Amino acid sequence: MIRKIKVFFKRKFRDKFKKLISKKDIELLSNKNFVIISNNCWGGALYRWYNRSYNSPFVGLFLYGPCYIKLLSNFDFYIKQELNFIEISSYKDRIKDYPVALLGDVEIHFTHYDSEEEAKEKWERRTARMLEEKNKDRYFFKICDRERVTKAHLIQFHNLPLKNKISFAINDYEALKGKNHIKMFESHKNEKRTVPNGKKVFKLTFLYFNLNNWLLSGAEH
């Protein structure tokens, strides 16, 4: 209950002083280069908050849990594969009214793109920009419990040999104690099994976690 009260007042404070806080955060990280890899729109919201160009292709899209873990498990291989757009997704839980592509055998869902041409052009341009950053310690990886991300996926994620990782879920797990795992009080308004969408989770991130410190040093919360 005390934690919930603290979160409530933090949210009110940040809403009131949003522009001032954003300006301060932008200045604080002005000399820090980073690449954000996210399973949904959390990453794009982060780039916009810090007023950064997208040096990551993981913007305006999402990956289902099994594909995201597969991609991260062999990231250097998959990121060099060519996109091949498909008509039918192997995931049947929503209408696909946006471009879907395979990166090897990993599905990428371009939810915020109007055409395959736009998705391909931006993916390739941003991937090339990302690969200019050779220092993998500057890559930051995020996952949350949406789009078929299970407890097992969260555990697999934290066991990957990636330096900077953070996860969000509505549940805490004994296996993730001591990891950079955030239990959120807020959940999706239509279902109580996941955190909200990526943009909303980003907005809430600051209430639970010192994002500036993480991006500056990779330090855990």
N, C-alpha and C positions, 0 to 999 in steps of 0.2 A: 504493500500500500504506500509506504514512504517513497519507494522508487517511482511509483506511478505519479505521485504528487510532484516530485522533482521534475519528471519528464514534462508534466503539464505546464509548470511555470517556465521551464526552459523553452518550450514551444512558444508561449506567449511573448517571451523576451525576444526570441529570434524573429518572430513575425513583425514585431514593432520596429526592430532595428536592422531589418534584413539588408538594406543597401549599405549601411555602414559596416556591418559584419562582412559582407561579401567583398567590399573594397579592401578591408584589412586582410582577409584571407588571400586575395589576389596578390597583394604586396608581399605577404609572408612567403608565398611559394614562387615568387617571380623568377628566382634563379634556379629553381628545381625542375628538372626534366623528368617526366613520368609517362608511362603508357598504361592505359586502363583496359583490362580484359574482363568483360562482364557478360553474364548470361542473358541480360535484358537491358532495358533503357536506363538503368542506374548509371551506367558509364557515360552515356550522352549527357545526362543531367549534371554529372560531375564536371565534365569539360565545360559546360555552359556556366556553371557556378564560378569556376576559376578563370573564365574568359579565355579558354585555350582553343587552339585549332585542333581538329580531330586527327591525332596521330595514331589512331587505332581504327580498324574496320568494324569493331564491335559497337556500332552506334546505329540506333533506329531499327534494331532487329532483336531476335531472341533465339535461343537454342533450348530444346528439350533436355532434361537432365541426363539421360543416357548418352546423347550425342555430345553434350558439353563436356562430360567427364572423359569421353573417348578422345575428344579434341585436345583437352589439356594434358592427357596422358602421353600424347605424342605431338606436342604443339609445333615443334620445328618442322615436322613432316607435313602436318595438315595445312599449316599456314602457307605452304608453298604450292599447294594443289590448286588446280584451276576450277573455278565455279562451273557447274553444269546444272542448268535450270531444269526442273521437273514439273510435270503436270499433277502428279498425285503424290501426296505425302504419306509416309508410313504411319503417321500419327493422325488418328481419325476423330479427335475430340473437338475440332472446331472447323468452321468453314474457312477455306484458304482463299481469301479475296486479295491476296498480295503475292509477290514473287517468292518462290521457294527454290532453293538450289542445294545441290550436293557438293560438298568439299571433300573429295574422296568418297567415303561412306558416311559422312557427317552431314546432317540436314541443317541448313541455315534458313531461318524464316524472316524475311525482310518486311516486317509488318508496316513500316512507315515509308515504303517506297512505292511509287506509282507504276513502275515498269521494270522489266528485267534489265533493260539497257541502263537505267539510272542506278539500279542496285549493283550491277557489274562494274560500271565506271567508278562509282564511289568506293566500292570494296577494293578494287585494284589500286586506286590512287592512295587510299588511306593505309592499305597494307604496305605499299612501297614506302610511305612516310614512316610507318611503324618500324620497318626493318632497318631504317637508318640508325635506330637506337640499338646498339650492339650489347650494351650492358644489361643483362637480364635482371640484375638487382633493381633496375628501375621499372620493371614490369610489375603491375599490381593486379591481382586476380580476385574477383568477387563472384559469389554464388548466393542464391536464396532459394527458399523451398517452394518455388512456383514451377509450373510447366513440368510436372512429373519428377521433380527433384525430391528424392526420398532421403530418409535418415542414412541409408547406406551410401547414397551419393555424397552427402555431406561429409561422412567419415572418409570416403575415398578421396574427396577433394583435399581435406586437411592432411592426408597421408602422401599427397603428391610432393615431389621434390622441387617445390616452387617456394621461393623465399617469402614473398609478400601475399598473404591470403587472408580473406575475410568472408564470413558467411552470416546470413540472417535467416531466422526461422521463428515460428511462433512457439517452438518447443526448445527446451534445453535438453542436452543429452550428456549422460555420464561420460561417454566415450570422447566427448569434445571439451571436457573440462581442461582448462589450461591452454586451449586453442583460441584463436581469434574468432570466436563464435558469439553472435549477438542474438539473444532471445528478445523478441519484440512483443509488446502488449497489443499493438494494433494488428488487425487481420483484414483480409479481403472482405468487403462489405456483403458479398453474396455467398461466401463460403468461409468456414472457420478453420480451414486446414492449412492456410498459407498466409504469408505476409502480403501486404498490398502490392500494387504494380511497382515497376522499377522506379518511376519518377517519384512516387509517394515514398517509397523506401529511402530514396536518396534524401528527400526533405527531412525524413525522420532520423537519418543516420547521425546527424550532429547531436541529437538528444541522448544518444546511447554511447557514442564513440568519438574520440578525438581524431577526426579525419586528417587534420593538418599534421599532427604528430606522425601519423601512420605514413603519409606521403613524404614527409621530410626524412623519416628515419626507418620506416618499416616497423616501428615499435608497436607492440600489442596494447590493447586498451586496458 
